[in-house]
């Protein structure tokens, strides 16, 4: 129910064209919160047919069928980030949340058998702030972490991508950007009235500021809620700028604009268009250069 509550009243960093996709998810969770759409076991056994190169180790969705610790020596780990970005797992009904994904990433980076990590992304974004842990983990990584966009990496997902060593789209139709924030507030008062339910809310005398943003917005005065969304958005933009500010050249990138691959490259949001095999080759080159530098440093010492 945490997912449904966030959809109905949370702050989101999400590509606008994908917003409607949240509604069926919320409706499904509310109507039957315990009905599994796909079992964890089935999802864990899924295999990505796009990845066939040798030396690559695909970490499973929840890290149970294929945990990072089982990677052979010299592996490049691939961690999939797909669907709407949420902090908590969608459990048996869908993808893992960023808490789980960040744990998998940290474990992959800590494994000496893994030489680099590719984050395979296809997401319109999601909950504001849900990717903060992953951003910090990527920034602290002592191994290359490359973001590969196969579909889209927008809004909250782009914040994660921006922290990566490099970012590539696999084709020209893939999309990046939509760096912006919005909030949804659902007013059920009329529906409850039709059901014969009268909702009475009483706040303590001293609790004058509790939930004030939403209360005033529902009363036709959205200024406080607008200020709150602007504050969240400023934090979001600062994170993207810290990660990739020197590369992004189009000011519209910070106003919620989304770009297809070629335009994204021109605007500095990505580093190029490359197939997965080409990205793996680039990763191998980076790893070789890194090892060479380490060996030279050891020799000098």
C-alpha positions in Angstrom: 0.0 0.0 0.0 3.0 2.3 0.3 3.2 2.4 -3.5 -0.5 3.4 -3.9 -0.2 6.1 -1.2 2.8 7.6 -2.9 1.1 7.6 -6.3 -2.0 9.3 -4.9 -0.3 12.0 -2.8 3.4 11.9 -3.4 5.9 14.2 -5.1 7.1 12.7 -8.4 10.0 13.2 -10.9 8.4 11.5 -13.9 8.1 12.0 -17.6 4.6 13.6 -18.1 3.7 11.3 -21.0 4.0 8.3 -18.6 1.9 9.7 -15.8 -1.2 7.8 -16.8 0.7 4.6 -16.4 0.7 5.0 -12.7 -3.1 4.9 -12.4 -3.6 1.2 -13.2 -0.8 0.3 -10.8 -2.5 2.3 -8.0 -5.9 0.8 -8.8 -4.5 -2.7 -8.8 -2.8 -2.3 -5.5 -5.9 -0.7 -3.9 -8.4 -3.2 -5.2 -6.3 -6.3 -4.4 -3.1 -5.6 -2.5 -2.2 -9.3 -2.1 -2.8 -10.6 -5.6 0.6 -11.5 -7.2 1.1 -10.5 -10.8 4.4 -12.4 -11.1 6.0 -14.4 -8.4 9.5 -13.4 -7.3 10.7 -16.9 -8.4 9.4 -16.4 -11.9 10.9 -12.9 -12.1 14.2 -14.1 -10.7 14.4 -16.7 -13.5 13.8 -14.2 -16.3 16.7 -13.9 -18.8 17.5 -10.9 -20.8 17.9 -12.0 -24.4 19.7 -8.8 -25.4 22.8 -9.7 -23.3 24.8 -12.6 -24.7 28.5 -11.4 -24.5 31.0 -13.5 -22.7 32.4 -12.0 -19.5 29.1 -10.5 -18.6 27.2 -11.4 -15.4 23.5 -10.4 -15.2 22.4 -9.8 -11.6 18.8 -11.1 -11.1 16.0 -8.7 -10.2 16.1 -9.3 -6.4 19.6 -10.8 -6.4 18.4 -14.2 -5.3 18.7 -16.4 -8.4 21.9 -14.6 -9.5 23.5 -12.6 -6.6 26.5 -10.3 -7.2 28.6 -12.5 -5.1 28.4 -15.4 -7.6 30.0 -13.5 -10.5 33.0 -15.2 -12.0 36.4 -13.5 -11.9 36.7 -10.7 -14.4 33.0 -10.2 -14.8 31.1 -7.0 -15.9 27.9 -7.0 -13.9 24.7 -5.8 -15.4 21.9 -4.6 -13.1 18.5 -3.8 -14.7 16.6 -0.7 -13.6 13.2 -0.8 -15.3 9.6 0.4 -14.7 8.5 3.2 -12.4 11.2 4.3 -9.9 10.0 3.5 -6.3 11.9 3.4 -3.1 10.3 0.2 -1.9 10.0 -3.1 -3.7 6.8 -3.7 -5.6 7.4 -7.3 -4.4 5.8 -10.2 -6.3 3.8 -7.8 -8.4 6.7 -6.1 -10.1 10.2 -4.7 -10.0 12.5 -4.2 -7.0 12.7 -0.7 -5.4 15.8 1.4 -5.3 16.7 0.3 -1.7 17.1 -3.3 -3.1 18.8 -2.1 -6.3 21.2 0.0 -4.3 22.1 -2.9 -2.2 22.8 -5.0 -5.3 24.9 -2.3 -6.8 27.0 -1.9 -3.6 27.5 -5.6 -3.4 28.6 -5.7 -7.0 31.1 -2.9 -6.5 32.5 -4.6 -3.4 33.0 -7.9 -5.2 36.7 -8.1 -6.5 35.5 -10.5 -9.2 33.4 -7.7 -10.8 35.5 -5.2 -12.7 32.7 -2.8 -13.7 28.9 -2.3 -13.6 26.5 -1.5 -16.4 23.1 -0.2 -15.3 20.6 -1.1 -17.9 17.8 1.5 -17.8 14.3 1.7 -19.1 12.2 4.0 -16.8 10.0 7.1 -17.1 11.1 8.2 -13.6 9.2 8.0 -10.4 9.3 9.0 -6.8 11.3 12.1 -6.1 14.3 11.3 -3.9 14.0 7.5 -4.5 17.3 7.4 -6.3 19.4 9.4 -3.9 21.1 6.3 -2.3 22.1 5.0 -5.8 23.4 8.4 -6.8 25.7 8.5 -3.8 26.8 4.9 -4.3 27.7 5.5 -7.9 29.6 8.7 -7.1 31.7 6.8 -4.5 32.4 3.8 -6.8 36.0 2.9 -7.5 35.0 1.0 -10.6 33.4 2.2 -13.8 29.6 2.4 -13.7 28.1 3.0 -17.1 24.4 3.8 -17.7 22.8 2.2 -20.8 19.4 3.5 -21.8 17.2 1.0 -23.7 13.9 2.8 -23.9 14.1 5.8 -21.6 15.8 7.2 -18.6 13.7 10.2 -17.6 13.3 12.4 -14.5 14.1 10.4 -11.4 15.8 7.7 -13.5 17.9 10.3 -15.3 19.2 11.5 -11.9 20.6 8.0 -11.4 22.0 8.0 -15.0 23.6 11.4 -14.6 25.8 10.0 -11.8 27.3 7.3 -14.0 30.8 7.4 -15.5 29.2 7.6 -19.0 25.7 7.3 -20.4 24.7 5.7 -23.8 21.5 5.1 -25.6 21.2 1.8 -27.5 19.2 3.3 -30.4 18.0 6.6 -31.8 14.4 6.2 -30.4 15.6 5.9 -26.8 14.9 9.0 -24.6 16.6 10.9 -21.8 15.9 14.0 -19.7 12.5 15.2 -18.4 14.4 16.6 -15.4 11.5 18.1 -13.5 9.0 17.6 -10.6 5.3 17.5 -10.0 2.9 16.6 -7.2 -0.5 14.9 -7.2 -3.2 15.5 -4.6 -6.4 13.5 -4.8 -9.6 15.1 -3.4 -12.1 12.3 -2.5 -14.6 14.5 -0.6 -17.3 14.5 -3.3 -17.0 10.7 -3.8 -17.3 10.1 -0.1 -20.3 12.4 0.1 -22.0 10.3 -2.6 -21.3 7.2 -0.6 -22.9 8.8 2.5 -19.6 9.2 4.3 -18.9 12.5 6.0 -15.2 13.0 6.7 -14.3 15.1 9.7 -10.7 16.2 10.2 -9.6 17.8 13.5 -6.2 19.2 14.0 -4.7 20.1 17.4 -4.9 23.8 18.3 -1.2 24.2 18.0 -0.8 22.1 14.8 -1.4 25.1 12.6 1.2 24.1 10.0 0.5 20.4 9.9 -0.4 19.4 6.3 -0.9 23.0 5.5 0.4 22.8 1.9 -2.2 20.2 0.9 -5.1 21.7 3.0 -4.6 25.1 1.4 -4.2 23.6 -2.1 -7.5 21.8 -1.8 -9.1 25.1 -0.6 -7.9 26.8 -3.8 -4.7 28.3 -2.5 -1.8 26.2 -4.0 1.0 28.7 -3.1 2.5 26.7 -0.2 2.3 23.4 -2.1 3.9 25.1 -5.1 6.8 26.4 -2.9 7.3 22.8 -1.6 7.4 21.3 -5.1 9.8 24.0 -6.2 12.1 23.2 -3.2 12.1 19.5 -4.1 12.8 20.4 -7.7 15.7 22.6 -6.8 17.3 19.7 -4.9 16.7 17.4 -7.9 18.3 19.9 -10.3 21.3 20.5 -8.0 21.9 16.7 -8.0 21.9 16.4 -11.7 24.1 19.5 -12.1 26.6 18.1 -9.5 26.8 14.8 -11.5 26.8 16.1 -15.1 26.5 19.9 -15.0 29.7 20.5 -17.0 28.5 18.3 -19.9 24.8 19.5 -20.2 24.7 22.5 -22.5 21.0 23.0 -23.2 19.3 25.1 -20.4 15.9 23.5 -21.4 17.3 20.2 -19.9 16.6 21.7 -16.5 13.1 22.7 -17.4 11.6 19.2 -17.9 12.4 18.8 -21.6 12.9 15.2 -22.8 15.2 14.3 -25.7 15.5 11.4 -28.2 19.0 10.0 -28.4 20.6 12.3 -31.0 19.2 15.4 -29.4 20.2 14.1 -26.0 23.7 13.7 -27.2 23.8 17.2 -28.7 22.5 18.6 -25.4 25.1 16.8 -23.4 22.7 14.5 -21.5 24.3 11.3 -22.9 27.8 10.5 -24.3 26.6 8.7 -27.4 24.6 6.0 -29.1 26.0 2.5 -28.8 24.9 -1.1 -28.8 25.2 -3.2 -25.7 28.2 -5.0 -27.2 29.9 -1.7 -28.0 29.3 -0.5 -24.4 30.8 -3.7 -23.1 33.8 -3.1 -25.3 34.1 0.5 -24.0 33.9 -0.9 -20.4 36.7 -3.4 -21.2 38.9 -0.5 -22.4 38.2 1.5 -19.3 39.0 -1.4 -17.1 42.3 -2.1 -19.0 43.4 1.6 -18.7 42.5 1.6 -15.0 44.6 -1.6 -14.4 47.5 -0.1 -16.3 47.5 3.1 -14.2 47.3 1.0 -11.0 50.2 -1.1 -12.1 52.3 2.0 -13.0 51.5 3.5 -9.6 52.5 0.3 -7.8 55.8 0.2 -9.7 56.6 3.8 -8.9 55.9 3.2 -5.2 
